[in-house]
Amino acid sequence: MPIVTVQQGPRSIELKRDLVQRITDAFVDAYQIPAEAVQVWIQETPAESWGQAGVLTADK
């Protein structure tokens, strides 16, 4: 059973629904497994809790 973890900043529920469906479809197609075997976990981190190139994402 594949478990996919996505780490990202906050997104709308509509975007997350679409992402979960697309990831699931990709695994079903690539591995020839039932959709019920695929789990997608989304871990959201607020913009003030991560940075890039020495700058908080919230400050960009």
mmCIF file of the N, C-alpha and C atoms, coordinates in Angstrom:
data_MODEL
# 
_entry.id   MODEL 
# 
loop_
_atom_site.group_PDB 
_atom_site.id 
_atom_site.type_symbol 
_atom_site.label_atom_id 
_atom_site.label_alt_id 
_atom_site.label_comp_id 
_atom_site.label_asym_id 
_atom_site.label_entity_id 
_atom_site.label_seq_id 
_atom_site.pdbx_PDB_ins_code 
_atom_site.Cartn_x 
_atom_site.Cartn_y 
_atom_site.Cartn_z 
_atom_site.occupancy 
_atom_site.B_iso_or_equiv 
_atom_site.pdbx_formal_charge 
_atom_site.auth_seq_id 
_atom_site.auth_comp_id 
_atom_site.auth_asym_id 
_atom_site.auth_atom_id 
_atom_site.pdbx_PDB_model_num 
ATOM 1   N N  . MET A 1 1  ? 0.833   -1.170 0.000   1.00 0.00 ? 1  MET A N  1 
ATOM 2   C CA . MET A 1 1  ? 0.000   0.000  0.000   1.00 0.00 ? 1  MET A CA 1 
ATOM 3   C C  . MET A 1 1  ? 0.886   1.243  0.000   1.00 0.00 ? 1  MET A C  1 
ATOM 4   N N  . PRO A 1 2  ? 0.894   2.002  -1.095  1.00 0.00 ? 2  PRO A N  1 
ATOM 5   C CA . PRO A 1 2  ? 1.689   3.225  -1.123  1.00 0.00 ? 2  PRO A CA 1 
ATOM 6   C C  . PRO A 1 2  ? 1.090   4.301  -0.215  1.00 0.00 ? 2  PRO A C  1 
ATOM 7   N N  . ILE A 1 3  ? 1.976   5.000  0.475   1.00 0.00 ? 3  ILE A N  1 
ATOM 8   C CA . ILE A 1 3  ? 1.594   6.165  1.263   1.00 0.00 ? 3  ILE A CA 1 
ATOM 9   C C  . ILE A 1 3  ? 2.428   7.330  0.740   1.00 0.00 ? 3  ILE A C  1 
ATOM 10  N N  . VAL A 1 4  ? 1.747   8.350  0.253   1.00 0.00 ? 4  VAL A N  1 
ATOM 11  C CA . VAL A 1 4  ? 2.410   9.525  -0.300  1.00 0.00 ? 4  VAL A CA 1 
ATOM 12  C C  . VAL A 1 4  ? 2.238   10.670 0.693   1.00 0.00 ? 4  VAL A C  1 
ATOM 13  N N  . THR A 1 5  ? 3.334   11.322 1.050   1.00 0.00 ? 5  THR A N  1 
ATOM 14  C CA . THR A 1 5  ? 3.270   12.467 1.945   1.00 0.00 ? 5  THR A CA 1 
ATOM 15  C C  . THR A 1 5  ? 3.616   13.728 1.159   1.00 0.00 ? 5  THR A C  1 
ATOM 16  N N  . VAL A 1 6  ? 2.746   14.704 1.231   1.00 0.00 ? 6  VAL A N  1 
ATOM 17  C CA . VAL A 1 6  ? 2.947   15.986 0.564   1.00 0.00 ? 6  VAL A CA 1 
ATOM 18  C C  . VAL A 1 6  ? 3.143   17.035 1.648   1.00 0.00 ? 6  VAL A C  1 
ATOM 19  N N  . GLN A 1 7  ? 4.253   17.738 1.599   1.00 0.00 ? 7  GLN A N  1 
ATOM 20  C CA . GLN A 1 7  ? 4.509   18.834 2.530   1.00 0.00 ? 7  GLN A CA 1 
ATOM 21  C C  . GLN A 1 7  ? 4.384   20.123 1.742   1.00 0.00 ? 7  GLN A C  1 
ATOM 22  N N  . GLN A 1 8  ? 3.530   21.018 2.236   1.00 0.00 ? 8  GLN A N  1 
ATOM 23  C CA . GLN A 1 8  ? 3.266   22.239 1.482   1.00 0.00 ? 8  GLN A CA 1 
ATOM 24  C C  . GLN A 1 8  ? 2.744   23.319 2.398   1.00 0.00 ? 8  GLN A C  1 
ATOM 25  N N  . GLY A 1 9  ? 2.654   24.517 1.848   1.00 0.00 ? 9  GLY A N  1 
ATOM 26  C CA . GLY A 1 9  ? 1.969   25.595 2.534   1.00 0.00 ? 9  GLY A CA 1 
ATOM 27  C C  . GLY A 1 9  ? 0.466   25.404 2.379   1.00 0.00 ? 9  GLY A C  1 
ATOM 28  N N  . PRO A 1 10 ? -0.319  26.176 3.112   1.00 0.00 ? 10 PRO A N  1 
ATOM 29  C CA . PRO A 1 10 ? -1.776  26.032 3.059   1.00 0.00 ? 10 PRO A CA 1 
ATOM 30  C C  . PRO A 1 10 ? -2.341  26.225 1.650   1.00 0.00 ? 10 PRO A C  1 
ATOM 31  N N  . ARG A 1 11 ? -3.297  25.375 1.313   1.00 0.00 ? 11 ARG A N  1 
ATOM 32  C CA . ARG A 1 11 ? -4.013  25.456 0.036   1.00 0.00 ? 11 ARG A CA 1 
ATOM 33  C C  . ARG A 1 11 ? -5.498  25.261 0.312   1.00 0.00 ? 11 ARG A C  1 
ATOM 34  N N  . SER A 1 12 ? -6.327  25.608 -0.635  1.00 0.00 ? 12 SER A N  1 
ATOM 35  C CA . SER A 1 12 ? -7.772  25.445 -0.472  1.00 0.00 ? 12 SER A CA 1 
ATOM 36  C C  . SER A 1 12 ? -8.147  23.960 -0.509  1.00 0.00 ? 12 SER A C  1 
ATOM 37  N N  . ILE A 1 13 ? -9.293  23.640 0.051   1.00 0.00 ? 13 ILE A N  1 
ATOM 38  C CA . ILE A 1 13 ? -9.781  22.271 0.058   1.00 0.00 ? 13 ILE A CA 1 
ATOM 39  C C  . ILE A 1 13 ? -10.000 21.764 -1.367  1.00 0.00 ? 13 ILE A C  1 
ATOM 40  N N  . GLU A 1 14 ? -10.422 22.643 -2.276  1.00 0.00 ? 14 GLU A N  1 
ATOM 41  C CA . GLU A 1 14 ? -10.633 22.238 -3.672  1.00 0.00 ? 14 GLU A CA 1 
ATOM 42  C C  . GLU A 1 14 ? -9.321  21.801 -4.315  1.00 0.00 ? 14 GLU A C  1 
ATOM 43  N N  . LEU A 1 15 ? -8.251  22.561 -4.084  1.00 0.00 ? 15 LEU A N  1 
ATOM 44  C CA . LEU A 1 15 ? -6.951  22.198 -4.640  1.00 0.00 ? 15 LEU A CA 1 
ATOM 45  C C  . LEU A 1 15 ? -6.435  20.893 -4.045  1.00 0.00 ? 15 LEU A C  1 
ATOM 46  N N  . LYS A 1 16 ? -6.664  20.706 -2.742  1.00 0.00 ? 16 LYS A N  1 
ATOM 47  C CA . LYS A 1 16 ? -6.213  19.466 -2.098  1.00 0.00 ? 16 LYS A CA 1 
ATOM 48  C C  . LYS A 1 16 ? -6.997  18.265 -2.614  1.00 0.00 ? 16 LYS A C  1 
ATOM 49  N N  . ARG A 1 17 ? -8.301  18.425 -2.831  1.00 0.00 ? 17 ARG A N  1 
ATOM 50  C CA . ARG A 1 17 ? -9.094  17.320 -3.409  1.00 0.00 ? 17 ARG A CA 1 
ATOM 51  C C  . ARG A 1 17 ? -8.537  16.915 -4.772  1.00 0.00 ? 17 ARG A C  1 
ATOM 52  N N  . ASP A 1 18 ? -8.270  17.906 -5.597  1.00 0.00 ? 18 ASP A N  1 
ATOM 53  C CA . ASP A 1 18 ? -7.745  17.643 -6.938  1.00 0.00 ? 18 ASP A CA 1 
ATOM 54  C C  . ASP A 1 18 ? -6.375  16.964 -6.868  1.00 0.00 ? 18 ASP A C  1 
ATOM 55  N N  . LEU A 1 19 ? -5.513  17.438 -5.990  1.00 0.00 ? 19 LEU A N  1 
ATOM 56  C CA . LEU A 1 19 ? -4.183  16.855 -5.842  1.00 0.00 ? 19 LEU A CA 1 
ATOM 57  C C  . LEU A 1 19 ? -4.263  15.397 -5.407  1.00 0.00 ? 19 LEU A C  1 
ATOM 58  N N  . VAL A 1 20 ? -5.093  15.113 -4.404  1.00 0.00 ? 20 VAL A N  1 
ATOM 59  C CA . VAL A 1 20 ? -5.231  13.746 -3.913  1.00 0.00 ? 20 VAL A CA 1 
ATOM 60  C C  . VAL A 1 20 ? -5.731  12.829 -5.031  1.00 0.00 ? 20 VAL A C  1 
ATOM 61  N N  . GLN A 1 21 ? -6.696  13.295 -5.818  1.00 0.00 ? 21 GLN A N  1 
ATOM 62  C CA . GLN A 1 21 ? -7.212  12.480 -6.920  1.00 0.00 ? 21 GLN A CA 1 
ATOM 63  C C  . GLN A 1 21 ? -6.138  12.215 -7.970  1.00 0.00 ? 21 GLN A C  1 
ATOM 64  N N  . ARG A 1 22 ? -5.388  13.241 -8.314  1.00 0.00 ? 22 ARG A N  1 
ATOM 65  C CA . ARG A 1 22 ? -4.352  13.080 -9.345  1.00 0.00 ? 22 ARG A CA 1 
ATOM 66  C C  . ARG A 1 22 ? -3.229  12.149 -8.882  1.00 0.00 ? 22 ARG A C  1 
ATOM 67  N N  . ILE A 1 23 ? -2.813  12.290 -7.631  1.00 0.00 ? 23 ILE A N  1 
ATOM 68  C CA . ILE A 1 23 ? -1.769  11.403 -7.100  1.00 0.00 ? 23 ILE A CA 1 
ATOM 69  C C  . ILE A 1 23 ? -2.271  9.968  -7.084  1.00 0.00 ? 23 ILE A C  1 
ATOM 70  N N  . THR A 1 24 ? -3.498  9.782  -6.613  1.00 0.00 ? 24 THR A N  1 
ATOM 71  C CA . THR A 1 24 ? -4.081  8.441  -6.583  1.00 0.00 ? 24 THR A CA 1 
ATOM 72  C C  . THR A 1 24 ? -4.144  7.847  -7.982  1.00 0.00 ? 24 THR A C  1 
ATOM 73  N N  . ASP A 1 25 ? -4.632  8.616  -8.939  1.00 0.00 ? 25 ASP A N  1 
ATOM 74  C CA . ASP A 1 25 ? -4.718  8.136  -10.323 1.00 0.00 ? 25 ASP A CA 1 
ATOM 75  C C  . ASP A 1 25 ? -3.354  7.738  -10.872 1.00 0.00 ? 25 ASP A C  1 
ATOM 76  N N  . ALA A 1 26 ? -2.322  8.511  -10.535 1.00 0.00 ? 26 ALA A N  1 
ATOM 77  C CA . ALA A 1 26 ? -0.973  8.203  -11.021 1.00 0.00 ? 26 ALA A CA 1 
ATOM 78  C C  . ALA A 1 26 ? -0.487  6.862  -10.489 1.00 0.00 ? 26 ALA A C  1 
ATOM 79  N N  . PHE A 1 27 ? -0.743  6.593  -9.218  1.00 0.00 ? 27 PHE A N  1 
ATOM 80  C CA . PHE A 1 27 ? -0.329  5.307  -8.640  1.00 0.00 ? 27 PHE A CA 1 
ATOM 81  C C  . PHE A 1 27 ? -1.148  4.151  -9.199  1.00 0.00 ? 27 PHE A C  1 
ATOM 82  N N  . VAL A 1 28 ? -2.431  4.368  -9.372  1.00 0.00 ? 28 VAL A N  1 
ATOM 83  C CA . VAL A 1 28 ? -3.284  3.326  -9.960  1.00 0.00 ? 28 VAL A CA 1 
ATOM 84  C C  . VAL A 1 28 ? -2.769  2.972  -11.355 1.00 0.00 ? 28 VAL A C  1 
ATOM 85  N N  . ASP A 1 29 ? -2.436  3.973  -12.130 1.00 0.00 ? 29 ASP A N  1 
ATOM 86  C CA . ASP A 1 29 ? -1.937  3.756  -13.494 1.00 0.00 ? 29 ASP A CA 1 
ATOM 87  C C  . ASP A 1 29 ? -0.548  3.126  -13.499 1.00 0.00 ? 29 ASP A C  1 
ATOM 88  N N  . ALA A 1 30 ? 0.356   3.637  -12.699 1.00 0.00 ? 30 ALA A N  1 
ATOM 89  C CA . ALA A 1 30 ? 1.749   3.162  -12.718 1.00 0.00 ? 30 ALA A CA 1 
ATOM 90  C C  . ALA A 1 30 ? 1.915   1.785  -12.092 1.00 0.00 ? 30 ALA A C  1 
ATOM 91  N N  . TYR A 1 31 ? 1.198   1.519  -11.012 1.00 0.00 ? 31 TYR A N  1 
ATOM 92  C CA . TYR A 1 31 ? 1.384   0.267  -10.262 1.00 0.00 ? 31 TYR A CA 1 
ATOM 93  C C  . TYR A 1 31 ? 0.292   -0.762 -10.511 1.00 0.00 ? 31 TYR A C  1 
ATOM 94  N N  . GLN A 1 32 ? -0.747  -0.346 -11.256 1.00 0.00 ? 32 GLN A N  1 
ATOM 95  C CA . GLN A 1 32 ? -1.871  -1.251 -11.528 1.00 0.00 ? 32 GLN A CA 1 
ATOM 96  C C  . GLN A 1 32 ? -2.465  -1.805 -10.233 1.00 0.00 ? 32 GLN A C  1 
ATOM 97  N N  . ILE A 1 33 ? -2.775  -0.897 -9.316  1.00 0.00 ? 33 ILE A N  1 
ATOM 98  C CA . ILE A 1 33 ? -3.354  -1.259 -8.025  1.00 0.00 ? 33 ILE A CA 1 
ATOM 99  C C  . ILE A 1 33 ? -4.692  -0.548 -7.881  1.00 0.00 ? 33 ILE A C  1 
ATOM 100 N N  . PRO A 1 34 ? -5.552  -1.027 -6.978  1.00 0.00 ? 34 PRO A N  1 
ATOM 101 C CA . PRO A 1 34 ? -6.826  -0.319 -6.770  1.00 0.00 ? 34 PRO A CA 1 
ATOM 102 C C  . PRO A 1 34 ? -6.614  1.009  -6.043  1.00 0.00 ? 34 PRO A C  1 
ATOM 103 N N  . ALA A 1 35 ? -7.482  1.961  -6.334  1.00 0.00 ? 35 ALA A N  1 
ATOM 104 C CA . ALA A 1 35 ? -7.387  3.278  -5.695  1.00 0.00 ? 35 ALA A CA 1 
ATOM 105 C C  . ALA A 1 35 ? -7.442  3.166  -4.174  1.00 0.00 ? 35 ALA A C  1 
ATOM 106 N N  . GLU A 1 36 ? -8.161  2.174  -3.671  1.00 0.00 ? 36 GLU A N  1 
ATOM 107 C CA . GLU A 1 36 ? -8.288  2.004  -2.221  1.00 0.00 ? 36 GLU A CA 1 
ATOM 108 C C  . GLU A 1 36 ? -6.959  1.673  -1.548  1.00 0.00 ? 36 GLU A C  1 
ATOM 109 N N  . ALA A 1 37 ? -5.973  1.274  -2.324  1.00 0.00 ? 37 ALA A N  1 
ATOM 110 C CA . ALA A 1 37 ? -4.667  0.925  -1.761  1.00 0.00 ? 37 ALA A CA 1 
ATOM 111 C C  . ALA A 1 37 ? -3.761  2.139  -1.584  1.00 0.00 ? 37 ALA A C  1 
ATOM 112 N N  . VAL A 1 38 ? -4.152  3.282  -2.119  1.00 0.00 ? 38 VAL A N  1 
ATOM 113 C CA . VAL A 1 38 ? -3.298  4.479  -2.102  1.00 0.00 ? 38 VAL A CA 1 
ATOM 114 C C  . VAL A 1 38 ? -3.759  5.429  -1.001  1.00 0.00 ? 38 VAL A C  1 
ATOM 115 N N  . GLN A 1 39 ? -2.808  5.852  -0.163  1.00 0.00 ? 39 GLN A N  1 
ATOM 116 C CA . GLN A 1 39 ? -3.078  6.873  0.850   1.00 0.00 ? 39 GLN A CA 1 
ATOM 117 C C  . GLN A 1 39 ? -2.241  8.106  0.541   1.00 0.00 ? 39 GLN A C  1 
ATOM 118 N N  . VAL A 1 40 ? -2.856  9.265  0.680   1.00 0.00 ? 40 VAL A N  1 
ATOM 119 C CA . VAL A 1 40 ? -2.150  10.537 0.488   1.00 0.00 ? 40 VAL A CA 1 
ATOM 120 C C  . VAL A 1 40 ? -2.319  11.352 1.759   1.00 0.00 ? 40 VAL A C  1 
ATOM 121 N N  . TRP A 1 41 ? -1.190  11.729 2.354   1.00 0.00 ? 41 TRP A N  1 
ATOM 122 C CA . TRP A 1 41 ? -1.202  12.536 3.570   1.00 0.00 ? 41 TRP A CA 1 
ATOM 123 C C  . TRP A 1 41 ? -0.680  13.927 3.206   1.00 0.00 ? 41 TRP A C  1 
ATOM 124 N N  . ILE A 1 42 ? -1.431  14.940 3.579   1.00 0.00 ? 42 ILE A N  1 
ATOM 125 C CA . ILE A 1 42 ? -1.016  16.317 3.311   1.00 0.00 ? 42 ILE A CA 1 
ATOM 126 C C  . ILE A 1 42 ? -0.649  16.976 4.636   1.00 0.00 ? 42 ILE A C  1 
ATOM 127 N N  . GLN A 1 43 ? 0.594   17.430 4.722   1.00 0.00 ? 43 GLN A N  1 
ATOM 128 C CA . GLN A 1 43 ? 1.075   18.142 5.903   1.00 0.00 ? 43 GLN A CA 1 
ATOM 129 C C  . GLN A 1 43 ? 1.271   19.605 5.506   1.00 0.00 ? 43 GLN A C  1 
ATOM 130 N N  . GLU A 1 44 ? 0.464   20.463 6.080   1.00 0.00 ? 44 GLU A N  1 
ATOM 131 C CA . GLU A 1 44 ? 0.546   21.880 5.756   1.00 0.00 ? 44 GLU A CA 1 
ATOM 132 C C  . GLU A 1 44 ? 1.312   22.632 6.837   1.00 0.00 ? 44 GLU A C  1 
ATOM 133 N N  . THR A 1 45 ? 2.198   23.501 6.381   1.00 0.00 ? 45 THR A N  1 
ATOM 134 C CA . THR A 1 45 ? 2.999   24.315 7.281   1.00 0.00 ? 45 THR A CA 1 
ATOM 135 C C  . THR A 1 45 ? 2.692   25.782 6.986   1.00 0.00 ? 45 THR A C  1 
ATOM 136 N N  . PRO A 1 46 ? 2.357   26.565 7.987   1.00 0.00 ? 46 PRO A N  1 
ATOM 137 C CA . PRO A 1 46 ? 2.084   27.982 7.761   1.00 0.00 ? 46 PRO A CA 1 
ATOM 138 C C  . PRO A 1 46 ? 3.314   28.709 7.214   1.00 0.00 ? 46 PRO A C  1 
ATOM 139 N N  . ALA A 1 47 ? 3.066   29.759 6.448   1.00 0.00 ? 47 ALA A N  1 
ATOM 140 C CA . ALA A 1 47 ? 4.152   30.513 5.811   1.00 0.00 ? 47 ALA A CA 1 
ATOM 141 C C  . ALA A 1 47 ? 5.148   31.084 6.814   1.00 0.00 ? 47 ALA A C  1 
ATOM 142 N N  . GLU A 1 48 ? 4.692   31.343 8.044   1.00 0.00 ? 48 GLU A N  1 
ATOM 143 C CA . GLU A 1 48 ? 5.618   31.888 9.043   1.00 0.00 ? 48 GLU A CA 1 
ATOM 144 C C  . GLU A 1 48 ? 6.459   30.802 9.707   1.00 0.00 ? 48 GLU A C  1 
ATOM 145 N N  . SER A 1 49 ? 6.273   29.550 9.297   1.00 0.00 ? 49 SER A N  1 
ATOM 146 C CA . SER A 1 49 ? 7.012   28.452 9.922   1.00 0.00 ? 49 SER A CA 1 
ATOM 147 C C  . SER A 1 49 ? 8.008   27.782 8.988   1.00 0.00 ? 49 SER A C  1 
ATOM 148 N N  . TRP A 1 50 ? 8.291   28.373 7.827   1.00 0.00 ? 50 TRP A N  1 
ATOM 149 C CA . TRP A 1 50 ? 9.316   27.826 6.958   1.00 0.00 ? 50 TRP A CA 1 
ATOM 150 C C  . TRP A 1 50 ? 9.881   28.936 6.087   1.00 0.00 ? 50 TRP A C  1 
ATOM 151 N N  . GLY A 1 51 ? 11.062  28.694 5.587   1.00 0.00 ? 51 GLY A N  1 
ATOM 152 C CA . GLY A 1 51 ? 11.724  29.708 4.776   1.00 0.00 ? 51 GLY A CA 1 
ATOM 153 C C  . GLY A 1 51 ? 12.562  29.094 3.679   1.00 0.00 ? 51 GLY A C  1 
ATOM 154 N N  . GLN A 1 52 ? 13.071  29.974 2.840   1.00 0.00 ? 52 GLN A N  1 
ATOM 155 C CA . GLN A 1 52 ? 13.941  29.563 1.738   1.00 0.00 ? 52 GLN A CA 1 
ATOM 156 C C  . GLN A 1 52 ? 14.973  30.656 1.519   1.00 0.00 ? 52 GLN A C  1 
ATOM 157 N N  . ALA A 1 53 ? 16.187  30.251 1.305   1.00 0.00 ? 53 ALA A N  1 
ATOM 158 C CA . ALA A 1 53 ? 17.289  31.183 1.051   1.00 0.00 ? 53 ALA A CA 1 
ATOM 159 C C  . ALA A 1 53 ? 17.434  32.212 2.186   1.00 0.00 ? 53 ALA A C  1 
ATOM 160 N N  . GLY A 1 54 ? 17.191  31.766 3.410   1.00 0.00 ? 54 GLY A N  1 
ATOM 161 C CA . GLY A 1 54 ? 17.371  32.631 4.565   1.00 0.00 ? 54 GLY A CA 1 
ATOM 162 C C  . GLY A 1 54 ? 16.248  33.592 4.844   1.00 0.00 ? 54 GLY A C  1 
ATOM 163 N N  . VAL A 1 55 ? 15.111  33.437 4.128   1.00 0.00 ? 55 VAL A N  1 
ATOM 164 C CA . VAL A 1 55 ? 13.989  34.362 4.300   1.00 0.00 ? 55 VAL A CA 1 
ATOM 165 C C  . VAL A 1 55 ? 12.726  33.552 4.596   1.00 0.00 ? 55 VAL A C  1 
ATOM 166 N N  . LEU A 1 56 ? 11.977  33.968 5.614   1.00 0.00 ? 56 LEU A N  1 
ATOM 167 C CA . LEU A 1 56 ? 10.692  33.330 5.877   1.00 0.00 ? 56 LEU A CA 1 
ATOM 168 C C  . LEU A 1 56 ? 9.765   33.516 4.678   1.00 0.00 ? 56 LEU A C  1 
ATOM 169 N N  . THR A 1 57 ? 9.032   32.495 4.364   1.00 0.00 ? 57 THR A N  1 
ATOM 170 C CA . THR A 1 57 ? 8.090   32.554 3.256   1.00 0.00 ? 57 THR A CA 1 
ATOM 171 C C  . THR A 1 57 ? 7.064   33.661 3.487   1.00 0.00 ? 57 THR A C  1 
ATOM 172 N N  . ALA A 1 58 ? 6.667   33.865 4.726   1.00 0.00 ? 58 ALA A N  1 
ATOM 173 C CA . ALA A 1 58 ? 5.700   34.923 5.063   1.00 0.00 ? 58 ALA A CA 1 
ATOM 174 C C  . ALA A 1 58 ? 6.226   36.316 4.735   1.00 0.00 ? 58 ALA A C  1 
ATOM 175 N N  . ASP A 1 59 ? 7.558   36.481 4.673   1.00 0.00 ? 59 ASP A N  1 
ATOM 176 C CA . ASP A 1 59 ? 8.155   37.790 4.402   1.00 0.00 ? 59 ASP A CA 1 
ATOM 177 C C  . ASP A 1 59 ? 8.396   38.044 2.910   1.00 0.00 ? 59 ASP A C  1 
ATOM 178 N N  . LYS A 1 60 ? 8.070   37.113 2.094   1.00 0.00 ? 60 LYS A N  1 
ATOM 179 C CA . LYS A 1 60 ? 8.297   37.297 0.643   1.00 0.00 ? 60 LYS A CA 1 
ATOM 180 C C  . LYS A 1 60 ? 7.153   38.030 0.007   1.00 0.00 ? 60 LYS A C  1 
# 
